[in-house]
Amino acid sequence: MDICVVALGKIGLPLAVQFAAKGHRVVGADVDARVVERVNAGTEPFPGEHGLDVGLKAAVDAGLLRATTDTAAAVAGAEAVVVVVPLFVDADGVPDFGGMDSATKAIAQGLRPGTLVSYETTLPVGTTRTRWAPMLAEGSGLTAGEDFHLVFSPERVLTGRVFADLRRYPKLVGGIDEASTARGVAFYEAVLDFDLRGDLPRPNGVWDLGTAEASELAKLAETTYRDVNIGLANQFARFADGNGIDVRKVIEACNSQPYSHIHQPGIAVGGHCIPVYPRMYLWNDPDASVVRSAREANAAMPGYAVDLLAAAYGDLAGARVLVLGAAYRGGVKETAFSGVFPTVRALEDRGAVPYVSDPLYSAEELSALGLTPHAGEEVTAAVLQADHPEYRTLTPADLPGVRVLVDGRRTTDPEAWRGVRRVVIGGGSAGP
């Protein structure tokens, strides 16, 4: 097939490489000329995605993948169009459709009869049918469901392991009509491979969810579940702290039987997905009080971690505190909704002088994020915000003068920190 992938970001580019690896001809469209130039040179435009460098070079060298800034032209030559343009929500949970609207209008300009359009960007329920279908129809002069097929098929992968996740998790597809759904299922069966999994209720592969709305809800529901579960774990952790209980032992005990699947508590919930999609769900369902409470509980955790620091350290006014990790999670160079920002604000609110270090970021990059990079200044306290593997071997000798460490991810080795007050969330340190 001839396939167009719109937006060559951390999900779109691996998808384009995956499709090319199956022998299809792929054109990637992106508004960033720098990304287009690097892709056409066979060079990954961002680091950290396992296997992308090799796969991208192979696809470009084989003549199966190229990139362009002309979305309409790329769509005009495609039998299938996969859209992975980012969608964000503001602080009130209102989606900003600006980027996706622009991309959709460009797609409509090149849309031809018989083409399949699949949106993979996570969306509020109803968006595919009520927003994209009429916008594509208006811009192309074609009728959705008659002249072209339209489906929603959410991405279900994590950056850093996209290719493995594409094989491991079923691909969910739902269209605006039966013919669109069938076309979407056939497309993804032709571009993906799947691992055998005996733990699923039906064989791993492409799963027909019937409608675009069901597929949209499935992505919001699975991500919102994680946020609510983490919120519950964080509530347990805070209670455990006040009662001298190690919540990790409690969670391990609970999860030893098959009906309990409690997640781990921590200093923050970051990234493009878990902090965002529950708010997107709330946009659809504003009365979902459980979802709202969990989101509020998780958003409060950076401040709670600083409270733990103050309880162990004392007055933080003037204290030099190092925040370890700018990334939202270990091993990923990404700061979307990272806990580093509210942690730094909470430290500043208490009069502390916060510095930030991260093994994946240079001092210049941290400064560009509005953070103060650590340049070797002596610090007397530290807060571990991201679970980078480098921090597993961190010791007090790496931070001369440090008196208290709040390990917000339980990443450091407790044996290595003997002699320094080490506090973990849910470790019972504030209890009797």
C-alpha positions in Angstrom: 0.0 0.0 0.0 0.8 3.7 -0.2 0.4 5.1 3.3 0.7 8.6 4.6 1.5 9.3 8.3 0.7 12.8 9.5 3.0 14.1 12.2 6.4 12.4 12.6 6.7 12.7 16.4 7.6 10.1 19.0 4.6 7.9 18.0 4.1 8.8 14.3 7.7 8.2 13.2 7.9 4.7 14.7 4.6 3.9 13.1 5.9 5.0 9.7 9.0 2.9 10.2 6.8 -0.1 11.2 4.6 0.2 8.1 7.7 0.5 5.9 9.2 -2.6 7.5 6.1 -4.6 6.3 7.0 -3.6 2.7 4.5 -0.7 2.3 5.5 2.7 0.7 5.2 5.4 3.4 5.3 9.2 3.1 5.5 11.1 6.4 4.1 14.6 6.6 5.3 17.0 9.3 5.2 20.8 9.7 8.7 20.9 11.1 11.2 21.2 8.2 14.0 20.1 10.5 12.3 16.8 11.3 11.6 16.2 7.6 15.2 16.8 6.7 16.5 14.4 9.3 14.0 11.7 8.4 15.0 12.0 4.7 18.6 11.6 5.7 17.7 8.4 7.6 18.6 10.1 11.0 16.3 9.9 13.9 15.2 13.4 15.0 14.9 12.5 18.7 16.8 10.0 20.9 15.6 7.2 23.1 13.3 5.1 20.9 14.7 1.5 20.9 15.3 0.3 17.4 14.2 3.5 15.7 17.7 4.5 14.4 18.2 1.1 12.7 14.7 0.8 11.4 14.5 4.4 10.0 17.8 4.1 8.1 16.8 0.7 6.6 13.4 2.1 5.5 14.9 5.2 3.9 17.7 3.3 2.3 15.2 0.8 0.8 13.2 3.7 -0.7 10.1 2.8 1.4 10.0 5.9 3.6 10.4 9.6 2.8 9.1 12.8 4.5 7.6 16.1 3.3 6.1 19.3 4.7 3.3 19.1 2.1 0.6 17.2 3.9 -2.0 17.6 1.1 0.3 16.2 -1.5 1.3 13.3 0.7 -2.4 12.4 1.3 -3.2 12.7 -2.4 -0.9 9.8 -3.1 -2.1 7.6 -0.3 -4.6 4.8 0.1 -4.5 5.1 3.9 -3.8 8.1 6.1 -2.8 7.7 9.8 -3.0 10.9 11.9 -0.9 11.2 15.1 -1.0 15.0 15.6 -0.7 15.9 19.3 -3.8 17.2 21.2 -3.5 19.0 24.5 -5.9 20.2 27.1 -5.6 23.3 29.2 -5.6 23.6 33.0 -9.4 23.3 33.0 -9.4 20.2 30.8 -10.6 22.0 27.6 -9.0 20.4 24.5 -7.0 22.7 22.2 -7.9 21.4 18.7 -5.9 24.0 16.8 -3.1 21.8 15.6 -5.4 18.9 14.7 -7.9 21.2 12.9 -5.0 22.5 10.7 -3.8 19.0 10.0 -7.3 17.8 9.2 -8.0 20.7 6.8 -4.7 19.9 5.0 -5.7 16.2 4.8 -9.0 17.2 3.3 -7.3 19.1 0.5 -5.6 16.0 -0.7 -8.3 13.4 0.2 -9.3 11.1 -2.7 -12.3 8.7 -3.1 -11.6 5.3 -1.5 -9.1 6.5 1.1 -9.0 5.3 4.7 -8.4 8.0 7.3 -7.4 6.7 10.8 -7.0 9.0 13.8 -4.7 7.6 16.5 -4.4 10.7 18.7 -6.4 10.3 21.9 -9.7 12.2 21.6 -12.8 13.1 23.6 -15.6 10.7 22.8 -17.5 11.7 19.7 -14.8 13.8 18.1 -14.1 11.5 15.1 -17.8 11.5 14.0 -18.8 15.0 15.0 -15.7 17.0 14.2 -13.4 15.2 11.8 -16.0 13.7 9.6 -17.7 17.0 8.6 -14.4 18.8 8.4 -12.9 16.3 6.0 -16.1 16.2 4.0 -16.3 20.0 3.8 -12.7 20.4 2.7 -12.7 17.5 0.2 -16.2 17.6 -1.2 -16.5 13.9 -0.4 -19.0 12.2 1.8 -17.7 10.4 4.9 -18.7 6.7 5.0 -19.5 6.7 1.3 -16.6 8.3 -0.6 -13.9 7.7 2.1 -13.6 5.6 5.2 -13.0 7.0 8.7 -11.9 5.3 11.9 -10.5 5.9 15.3 -7.7 3.6 16.4 -5.9 4.8 19.5 -2.2 4.5 20.0 -1.5 2.3 23.0 2.3 2.5 23.2 4.9 4.1 25.5 7.8 6.1 24.1 11.0 4.2 24.3 9.4 0.8 23.6 6.9 1.6 20.7 7.8 -1.3 18.5 7.5 -3.9 21.3 4.2 -2.4 22.4 2.8 -2.5 18.9 3.3 -6.3 19.0 2.1 -6.8 22.5 -1.2 -5.0 22.7 -4.3 -5.5 20.7 -5.0 -2.8 18.1 -8.4 -1.3 18.7 -10.4 0.0 15.8 -13.9 1.5 15.5 -15.3 3.4 12.5 -18.2 5.8 11.7 -19.9 2.9 9.9 -19.4 -0.8 9.4 -17.6 -0.4 6.1 -15.1 2.0 7.6 -14.5 -0.3 10.6 -13.9 -3.3 8.2 -11.5 -1.3 6.1 -9.7 -0.1 9.3 -9.3 -3.7 10.6 -8.0 -4.9 7.2 -5.5 -2.0 7.1 -4.0 -2.7 10.5 -3.8 -6.4 9.9 -1.7 -5.6 6.9 0.8 -3.4 8.7 1.2 -4.9 12.2 2.4 -8.2 13.7 1.3 -9.4 17.1 2.8 -11.6 19.9 1.0 -14.7 21.0 -0.7 -14.0 24.4 -2.6 -16.6 26.3 -3.8 -14.1 28.9 -6.3 -12.4 26.6 -10.0 -13.3 26.3 -9.5 -13.6 22.5 -6.5 -13.8 20.2 -4.1 -10.9 20.1 -4.5 -8.8 17.0 -6.8 -6.2 15.6 -9.9 -5.9 17.7 -13.1 -4.5 16.1 -14.8 -2.3 18.7 -17.8 -1.6 16.4 -17.9 2.2 16.6 -15.5 5.2 16.7 -17.1 6.2 20.0 -16.3 2.8 21.6 -12.7 3.0 20.5 -12.4 6.6 21.7 -13.8 5.6 25.1 -11.5 2.6 25.4 -8.4 4.8 25.3 -9.7 7.3 27.7 -11.0 4.5 30.1 -7.7 2.6 30.2 -5.7 5.7 30.9 -8.1 7.1 33.4 -8.1 3.8 35.2 -4.4 4.1 35.8 -4.7 7.7 37.1 -7.5 6.7 39.5 -5.5 3.6 40.6 -2.4 5.7 41.3 -4.5 8.3 43.1 -5.8 5.5 45.4 -2.3 4.2 46.0 -1.2 7.8 46.9 -4.0 8.0 49.4 -3.0 4.8 51.0 0.7 6.1 51.0 -0.3 9.3 52.8 -2.3 7.3 55.4 0.6 4.9 55.9 3.0 7.8 56.5 0.8 9.0 59.3 0.6 5.6 60.9 4.1 4.2 60.7 3.3 1.7 58.0 5.3 0.8 54.9 2.7 0.9 52.2 4.9 -1.0 49.7 4.7 -4.1 51.8 0.9 -3.6 52.1 0.5 -3.3 48.3 2.7 -6.3 47.7 0.5 -8.3 50.1 -2.7 -7.1 48.5 -1.6 -7.8 45.0 -0.7 -11.4 45.9 -4.2 -12.5 45.0 -5.7 -12.0 41.6 -8.4 -9.4 42.5 -6.2 -6.6 43.6 -4.0 -4.6 41.2 -2.9 -1.6 43.3 -0.3 0.6 41.5 2.7 2.2 43.2 2.5 5.7 44.8 4.9 8.4 43.9 5.9 12.0 43.8 4.1 12.8 40.5 2.1 11.5 37.5 3.6 13.0 34.3 3.7 12.5 30.6 1.4 13.2 27.7 -1.1 10.6 28.7 -2.0 9.9 32.3 -2.3 13.5 33.6 -4.1 14.6 30.4 -6.6 12.0 29.4 -8.6 11.9 32.6 -9.2 15.6 32.2 -10.3 14.9 28.6 -12.7 12.3 30.0 -14.0 14.9 32.5 -14.7 17.2 29.5 -17.1 14.5 28.3 -18.4 13.5 31.7 -18.0 16.4 34.2 -19.9 14.6 36.9 -17.3 11.8 37.2 -16.4 12.7 40.8 -14.1 9.7 41.3 -12.0 10.7 38.3 -11.8 14.3 39.4 -10.8 13.4 43.0 -8.0 11.1 41.8 -6.6 13.7 39.5 -6.6 16.2 42.3 -4.9 13.7 44.6 -2.2 13.0 42.1 -1.6 16.7 41.3 -1.1 17.3 45.1 1.8 14.8 45.4 4.8 17.1 44.5 3.7 19.4 47.3 3.3 16.5 49.7 6.8 15.3 48.9 8.1 18.8 49.8 6.0 18.6 53.0 7.8 15.4 53.9 11.1 17.1 53.2 10.3 20.0 55.5 9.1 17.5 58.3 12.5 15.7 58.1 14.7 18.7 57.5 13.1 21.6 59.3 12.7 25.1 58.0 13.5 25.1 54.3 14.0 28.9 54.1 17.4 29.4 52.3 18.0 25.7 52.0 19.8 24.6 48.8 17.8 21.7 47.5 18.6 19.6 44.5 15.7 18.1 42.5 17.0 14.9 40.8 15.3 14.4 37.5 13.6 16.8 35.1 12.0 14.1 33.0 8.5 12.8 33.8 9.8 9.3 34.0 13.1 7.4 34.1 15.0 6.9 30.9 12.8 9.2 28.8 14.0 12.6 27.7 10.6 14.3 28.0 9.2 16.8 30.4 5.5 16.9 29.5 3.6 17.6 32.7 6.7 16.5 34.6 6.6 16.6 38.4 9.8 18.7 38.4 7.8 21.9 37.8 5.4 21.7 40.7 8.2 20.3 42.9 10.3 23.4 42.2 7.4 25.7 42.8 6.6 24.0 46.1 10.2 24.4 47.2 10.3 28.0 46.3 7.0 28.6 48.2 8.8 27.4 51.3 11.7 29.7 50.7 14.2 27.0 49.5 16.7 27.5 46.7 16.0 24.7 44.2 18.5 23.3 41.7 17.7 20.6 39.1 19.9 18.0 37.5 19.1 15.2 35.0 21.5 12.8 33.3 19.6 13.3 30.0 19.6 17.1 30.0 22.4 19.6 29.6 22.5 22.7 31.7 21.5 24.8 28.7 18.4 22.6 28.2 17.4 22.8 31.8 17.7 26.6 31.7 15.5 26.7 28.6 12.9 24.9 30.6 13.0 27.6 33.2 14.8 25.5 35.7 18.1 26.4 37.5 20.7 23.7 36.6 22.9 22.4 39.3 26.5 23.4 38.7 28.1 21.8 41.6 26.7 24.0 44.3 26.7 22.3 47.8 23.2 21.2 48.7 21.9 20.1 52.0 18.8 18.3 50.8 17.6 16.5 47.7 14.3 15.3 46.2 14.4 12.4 43.7 11.7 13.2 41.1 12.4 10.8 38.2 13.4 7.2 38.5 16.4 7.3 36.1 18.5 4.1 36.4 21.5 6.2 37.1 20.0 7.1 40.5 20.0 3.5 41.7 23.7 3.8 42.5 23.5 7.3 43.9 25.1 7.8 47.3 25.6 10.6 49.8 29.2 10.9 48.5 27.7 12.2 45.2 26.0 15.1 47.1 28.5 16.3 49.7 26.7 18.0 52.6 23.3 16.4 52.0 21.4 15.8 55.2 18.0 14.6 53.9 16.9 12.8 50.8 13.2 12.5 49.8 13.2 9.6 47.3 9.9 10.2 45.5 10.2 7.0 43.5 11.9 4.5 45.8 14.8 4.3 43.4 17.9 4.7 45.6 19.5 1.9 47.6 18.5 2.4 51.3 21.7 0.6 52.4 23.8 3.2 50.5 22.1 6.0 52.4 22.7 4.9 56.0 23.8 8.0 58.0 21.6 10.3 55.9 17.8 10.8 56.6 16.2 9.1 53.7 12.4 9.4 53.3 10.2 7.6 50.9 6.5 8.3 50.1 4.4 5.8 52.0 7.3 4.6 54.1 5.7 5.4 57.4 8.3 8.0 58.3 5.8 10.5 59.7 4.0 7.9 61.9 4.4 6.9 65.5 
